Amino acid sequence: MKLGIIYGEISTQHQLLMERAEDIFDSVLAAPVDGLKMVHTDEGQKVLYKDVDLTEFDAVYIRTSDRDMLFSEHLVEILNEEGVVTQAANDTYSYESNKFYSMKVLAETGIKVPDSVYTLSPDVAVEAAETLGYPIIMKTIKGGGGEGVMRASSENELKPVMDTMKSFEQEICLQDFKEHAGTDNRVIVIGDEVMAYSRSSSGDEWRSNISGGGERKKAELTEEMKTAALRAARATGFDICGCDVIETEEDAYVLEVNGSYGINEEMNEIIGRDVMLLMVERLHERAMKKQRN
């Protein structure tokens, strides 16, 4: 059986997946998304990396960055239509590429998410913030790792940021701030399995993203958090993903769903399981099932 791993940025993360996959699949190919081309002809459609057609693979795992989301939308659709096992449904990356859209999809499914407003106008943003209540979270529609996420405690803080974003033609999603003491949970969904670690911010930083200096800790995963993450994965079409979940006094809230969540050995140690191995085992299991059918 053949596995392809598509990566958006060079890092050690896809190499960790390759190490596990080489013990399970007969052959493993890692290919940069910039090296791919999609071809439509009278004979059908292909996804080519050099002279290798990925539509002939049994499974392909996609780890692309935010800048590659539009390409990923078309990529996953072709692979799925050609019978290749992937970790996402056809519409998944259109949800992930737009933070407001993903919140809308989750809310329509009955999943608890922060109240959100999408606008291009600084004046409308100020009006919306009064309704949502300060402090307010501002997120660029695209971005990950805590980038493009800001907080405003008043109109005096909000308006200049919105003016600046408009001048740079950035679209903004406003959300009400859910108090979580600088701690959230990265809940990883792999098929029906759920595992997690907690992330805590450092110093006065209110964002808990690891890329922003946050620290990983052992998570106390409640049933509400497990259910929220599983439902969020299903609603957005992911079979493998990471969900950012917080628990307030009222309920568990999903803040974001990530297809290319960070993976490393420290994460495995905290969770107590080999997450990368579980990921490739899940892809192999589904590919074997498809082959039998």
Secondary structure, DSSP 4 states (H G I P E B T S, - for coil): -EEEEEESS--SHHHHHHHHHTTTSSEEEEEEGGGEEEEEETTEEEEEETTEEGGGSSEEEEE--GGGHHHHHHHHHHHHHTT-B-SB-TTHHHHHT-HHHHHHHHHHTT-----EEEES-HHHHHHHHHHH-SSEEEEESS--TTTTEEEESSHHHHHHHHHHHHHTT--EEEEEPPP-TTEEEEEEEETTEEEEEEEE--TT-----GGGT-EEEE----HHHHHHHHHHHHHHTBSEEEEEEEE-SS-EEEEEEESS----HHHHHHHTS-HHHHHHHHHHHHHHHHHH-
